[in-house]
Amino acid sequence: HFAWAYPLVLEEDVPRPAGAADAAFVEFGGFVYFNAERNVMGTSALSQAPLGSEGISFGRPQPLPDIVANTLTQKGRFQEINSQRLKAKGATHFAWICPAEFAHMIANRGGCFAYKFQGGQARYYSVLEMPMFTKELLARGLGRDDAWVVVRQSRPVVERICVFNKKKTLVENLYHNRNGVDIQEVVFDVKVERERQPSLVMTYQEWMTFTEQGSPTEPFVIHVLGHQQERDENVQILVAWTRFAVTALCEHRLLVRKPPLKRKASGGFSGCLVCMEDRLDDVLQLHCSHMFHRECIEGQLSARWTGKRISFNYLNCAQCRRRIAHAEIQLAEHLAFRDKVIRLCLSRAQDDGLDIAKEVSEEDDLIMQTMAAYECKRCREPFCGGRIDCVEEEAIDADLLVCMPCLWKDPAERKCREHGPEFAIYKCDSCCSIATYDCSGNHYCDRCHANPASPKHYPCPGPGKCPLGLPHFANTEGVHQREYKAFVLGCSKCFAKDEVSFASVISAQSRRRF
């Protein structure tokens, strides 16, 4: 394991470390490394290294999305800058972002540093496996028609500095560039700008006539606007529709994906993009002008979302991604469900301290890109499971997708079968506290142990208010020497990772009840 250690803020009268490594650790921070037992094995400090030397390499500054910056701020992870050299550049705060954290929003495979700047947008610097700024790059000469550029895509990728020729088309520069720009989007729009001149925005054709060439540290930013994400979502919807056609309609036919069908020049129906067939029976033209078979649209709505997390892409046209609209297609039930899910996510986001708009907007599904919503396996009602960056959808067990009300109806103990009753942590029989006494099989906290022989009445306040924060068995009167159903909260050895055994204080009754 490893962790980032922030720089130390020392008072003026505190002596500074004498060694170069210790001084760098205090001024710039560093990494601390641990073994499997979480014991410190070593540290490494950061210090500025000469160009071309071995060490940690960082990418160029890339815009940090506001939602990431707000999340880091709300979690208290931004720290004040104490380096005078960084302050002179306008930096005010910085934070370390762990590898793969916020991976759906920033290019963060190996970790990165995020910085806030005075009067400017926050930016992040990704840790790279290979240096970006090399002597060869900085020494490279440009021809008369060349310019330094970076290509900014809609998906999070590390922006590479490269050279484009203004006499070449965008396609020639993108796909025949020796810097290897990796474009995996269907490009439908392009704009060019200079980051230090926000007002200077031009088309690619205008940029081809622009005389400036930029520099490796201040290149032109070419925004390539595509719809890779929407295309991926279309594939998922097509899979759901195909499954619906096979299972719900029971149509025994060979499903072959034909080449995309084009609309006739006359504006007539050339085929459905879902089933790839051009039969004319029961065709609907949506308000967006695209045409589909009725059964294909109804199949899309019946299949709903794909995967475990709730999404509402299935309410959009498969071609233009606009909301499905037709007089014969009823969306009222789906839209009501969508509003319910978004309000649940908004409520959870506000509870978590996230700064997100409080109104449900039909066009803005930002909350669904931030919070993960699921359908309860038991009651089939939606619930919010937390922030997307806190969950790994692939690792979620479908059997665990249960809402809190259902969990409280059927609480489950957390018994550790590996370490057994010697390390079990019990709930107090009478209240919502951790038991600190084992009295012949009765478990009491300090308060309830003071009056063990009398009936006690401390009802649980319920979900969201219980001090234990988890569903458990109902609290009992807890009269001593009466047998109640004990509730195990967890294992102290799993929590503490120590070697202390409680075998000497475990009663025979507790061992049997475990």
N, C-alpha and C positions, 0 to 999 in steps of 0.2 A: 504494500500500500504506500501511497505518498500523499502529501498534503502541501498546500501552498501556505507559507508563513509571510504575513504582511510586514513591511518595514516597521521598525520601532520608532516611536516618537519620544525622544529623550529631552529632558529639561536642559537648559543651557549650562547648569552647574554640574551635570552628570558627565564624567569623563567618557570619551569615545574609545572604542576598541583600537588597539594598536595595530593588530594584524590586518593585512589587506583583505583577506577573505572575511574576517569578522566585521570589518568596517563596511564591506559591501553588503553583507547580510543585514546589518542594521539600516543602511541607507536605502537599499533597493528591495530587500526581502530575498526569499529563496525557497527551496523545496526541502521538505523533511521526509525521510524514508523510514518505513517501519517493516518489521518482520511479521510473520503470521500471528504472533502473540501481541502485536501492536507495540512492541518495544522499539525505541528509536535506534536505527542502525547507522544513520549518517545524515548529513545535510549538504546542500550545495547552494552557494550564493550566486546571485546574478551580478554581473558587472559588464560594462561596455567592452566589446572585443573589437579588434581591428578588422577591417573588411577582408574577407577571404579566410579568416581563421576558423577553426572548428569550434562548435558550440551550438547553442539553441538559435535557430533561425526563425524569423517572424515574417509574415506577409505584410502587404501594404495596408494602410488603414481602410476599413470598409465600414459603411454606415451600420450602426447598431439599431435594430428596430426599436421603436418606442416601447413596445410591450415588454421586450427583454430588459431594457433599461429601467422601466418602472418596477418590474418584478425584482430585479437586483436591489433597487433602492428600498423597496418595501421590506425586503428580507435583511436589510442592514449590511449588505455585502460590499457596498462602495465605501472605500476608505479615502481619507484626505491625502492629497499629495504633499509630501514633505521634501521632495527633491527640488532644489532651486532651478536646476536645468529644465525639469519638466514644467515647473510653474512658469518659466519664461516662455514656454511654448503655448501657454494658455490652458494647460491641463489643471483641473481642480480635484478630481476624484478618480480612482481606478479600482477595478475588481478583477479577480481571477475567476474564469469560467471553466469548469471541469470538462475534460474530453467528452464529446458527444452530447453535452448538455445544450438544450435548445437547438438540437440538430436539425429540426424542421424549419428553423428560421435563420440560422447563421452557419457558416462553414467552420465547423469546430471539431474536426476529427481528433486532433491532438491537444485540445485545450486552447485557450486564447486569453488575452488581457483586454478588458474593456475600459475605455477612458471617457470621462466627461470633460468638456472644454467650455471655457468661459464664452457664453454667447453663441455657441455652435452646437451642432448635432454630436451626440455621443458616437464613438467609433470603437471598433475592435481590431485586434491584431492577432491573427491565427498563428499557432506554432506549426512550422513546416518541417518536413523531413529533409528537404533540400533547400539551400539558400535561394532566395529570389533575387536579391540585389548582389550581383557578382561583379568582379572587376571587368569581366568580359562584357557584361551588359552595359555598365556605365561608360565603357570605352568605345562602345559601338558607334560608328558614325552613321549619319542619316543622309540619304540622297535628297535631291531637291523636292521630290514628291512624297517623301516619307514623313510619318508623324508617330509619336509615342501615344499609345492608346491602351486602355483596359476595356474588356468586354464585360458588362454587368447584365446578368441574366435574372429572370424571375425566381429561379431556384437558387438556394444557397450554395455557392461554389467559391473557392479561393480565386480571387481576381489576379490574373497573370499579366505582367507588363509585356507588351509586344509592339511590333512596328507594323503599321498598315501603310500601303501605298495608295495615295489619293487618286491615282489614275485607274485603280482597279475597283470593280464593283464590290459590294458588301459580301456577296457569295464567294468571290475569288479571295478576298482577304480572310474570311472566316474559315474556309475549308482548305485553303492552300497556303496557310501561314506556317512558317517553320517553328513558331512558338507553340504550335499545337493547341489552339483554342478549342475546347471541347463544347460543342453546341448540341444539346439534345432536345431542342424545342422547335416547334413549327413557328418560324418567325413571321409575324404579320405586321410589325411596326418597329421603327428604329428612331431614336433621337440621340443627339450628341450634345454634350455639355462639358463645362469646366467646373470642377468642384469649388474652386475659389471664386468663381463668377457665376453664381446661381441664376442670374438674369440672362446669361448667354446660353440659349438653347436653340439648336438648329436641326434641320433634317440632315440625313446622310449626304444628299445631293448638295446642300449648302456647305457642308463641311468639306466636301471635295474641292471647293473653290477657296477655302479659308487658307490664309497664308501661314499662320503660325504652325509650329511643329510640336509644341509641348516639350516635356522633359520626362525622364524616368520617375522623378518625384512629383511632377505635376502633369500627368498625361491627360489626354482627352478621355472622357468616359462615354463609351458607346452603349446605350441601353438597348438591349435586344429584348423586345417584348414578344413573348410566346405564350403558348397554352399547353405546356407539357403536363401540368397537374390535371387540367381539365381532360386532356386526352387519356391519361391514366384512369381518371374516374369514369370516362366513357367505356373503357375496356371492362371495368368492374361492373358497370350497369349492363353491358352486353352479356357478360357472363350470367348475371342474375336473370336477365330476360330469357336467355337460352335455357336455363334451368327451369324457368316457369313454363316455357313452351313444351318442354319434355314431360314435366311432372304434372302440371295443372291441366294442360290441354290434352295430354296423353296422345300427342301426335307422333306417330311412328314414321319418321322420315329422316333421311340423311341430312344432317345439318352441315352444310358446306359454306364457308365464308367466301363469298364471291368478291370480285373487285368492287370498290366503291362505285355506287351508281350516281350518275350525274343527272341533274335536272335538265329537261329538254329546253331548247331555246324558246319554245312557245309558252313555257311556264307550266306545262302539264305534269302529271305524275310520272316519274321515271323509276320509282321503286322506293321501298321502305328501307331506311338505313339500319333497322333492327334485324329484320329477317332476310334482308337483301333480295326480296322478291318483288316483282312488278305487277302482281295481280291487283285488279282494280276494285275488288269487293270490300266494302266498308272502310274506305279511306277517309281519314280526318285531316284537314288542313288547320294547323294551329295558328294562333294570332301572329306568331313570328314568321308565318308563311311556309314553314317546313311541314311535310306530309308524312304520316305514319298510318299503319293499320290500327284500327281501334283496339284489337286484341293485344297488339304490341304495347300501346300506351297503358292499357289496363294491366297488362302483365308487369310493366315497370312499376306501377303504383302498388300492385299487390306484393311484389318482391321486396319493396322498400329498400333499405340500405343493405350493403354488403359488409361483412366483417362483424366484429363484436361492438364497435363503437357506433353510436347513432350519428348519422349524417343525413342531410336532406338534398343531396345531389339528385336523387331520383325524382324530385319535383321539377326538374329542369329539362328543357329540350335537349336531346342527345347531340344535336348538331351545333346549335348556337349558344347553349347553356342558359337561355332565358327561361323564365318561369313558364311552365306549361299553362296554356289558356285556351279553352274551347267551351262552347255552350253546352256540349254534351258530356264533358268531363267534369266531375264533381271533385273539388279539392278541399272543400270546407273542413272535412274531418282531418285531413292531413295537415292543413294549415293550423287548425286548433291544436293538434298534437305538437306541431313545431313550436308554436308560441309557448306551450306548456313546458317543453324541454328547455327552451331558451330562458324562460323565467327561472327555472330550477338552476340552470348554470349561472345566471346573473346573481341569484341569491347566494350561491356557493362562492362565487368570485368575490362578492362584497364581504362575505364572512372571512375570506382569506386575505382581505385587504388589497385586492387588485383594483386598479383605477380603470374601470370599464364603464361605458355608457349604460345608463339604467333603463333605457327604453328599448323595446323590441322593435327592430326595423326589418321590414320585409326584404330590403335589399342588402342589408349588412349583417352577415353571419360571422363577424369577427369572434364573437363569444364562442362559437362552435369550433373555431380554430385554436382556442385557448383552453377550454374546459372539455373534459371527456365525459360524455353521457352514455349510459347503457340502459338496456331493458332488463328489469328484474326477472330472474329465471322463474320465480315462484308466482308473483302476482301480476307479472307482465306490465307493470307500471314503470315509467322512466325514472331514473335517478342520476345524479351527478356524482361521478367517482373522483373528482379532483382535477388538477391541471394536467394537460397532456404531457408536459415535460416531466411530470412526476410518475408517469405510468409507462410500462412497456407492454403494448397491446399484445405482442406475440407471446409474451410470457404469462398472460392472464389465463387462469383456469376458468373455463366457462361456468363450472359449477359454483364458483365464488361470486358470480355477478348477481348478488342479492342485495336489495335495498335495505336500509336500516330498520324500517318498521317490521319487515319480515324476519330480520335477524333477531329482533327483540322478542318475536313470538316463539322462536326456537333457538335459544342461545346454545352455543357450543363451548365446551371447556377447552382449555389450552394445555392439555396434559402432555408432558414430555416423556415419551416411551423410552428414550435413550438413557436419561439420568434418573428416572423414577421418582418416588415420593420423597426421597431424602432432600431433593432440591425444589420441591413444589412450593409455589407461592399461592396461598389461599386467600379467598375473599372472606371478610368477616361474615358470620352466619346471620347477623342482625342488621347490618347497615352496608352502605356502599364505601367501605374502607378496606385497606389491606390488613389481613389478620397478622397480629404480632404474638399471639398466644395460641398454643395447641393444648387444650385442656381435655384430655381423654377423648379426643376426637371432635370436640367442639372448638371452633375457631373464632377468636375474638380480637378486635382492635383494643387499644388502651381504654377507650371510653366504655365499651360494652363489657370488657373484662372486669371493670370496677363493680358491676352488678350482674354477675353471671346467673344467679338463681331466679331472677325475676323476669317476667315476659317483657320484651322490648319491642317498640313500635317505631321503626325508622323506615318508612316506605321510600322506595327509589323514586327520584323526581322524573325519571324517564329519559328517552333519547335526547341528546343535545344538552342535558343538564346533569346527568349522572357524573359524579367525580371520577369514576373509574373509566368513563368514556367508551364502554363496550357493553354489549348485551350480556345479562347474567341471570341466574335463577332468582326467583322472588326472595326478598328478605324475609326472615323468619323471626319468631319470638326469641330464639336463641337461649332457651332455658337449659342450664347446664345438665348434662347426663341424659338429655333427650337427643335422639339421633335425627339429624337433618341432612338433607342432600348438600354435600360440600361442593364448592365451586373453585376450580383451579384456574388461577389467572395466568400462570406461566412457570418458567423454570429459572431459578436464580443462577444456575450454572451457565445456562445459555445466555442470560443477560450479562452477568458479571465476568464470565470467563475465568472464574477463580477455581481453586481446588478445595474450598471449604465444604465440608459435608455436615448436614444437619441431622445425621442419623441418631445422634444421642438425644435429641429433643423431639424426635418424631414418635408419636404415640402409636401403639399397636392398632388402635381403632382407626387412626388416620391412614396408616399403612394399608389396612384392610379396605377402607373406603376408597382409596386411590385406585 
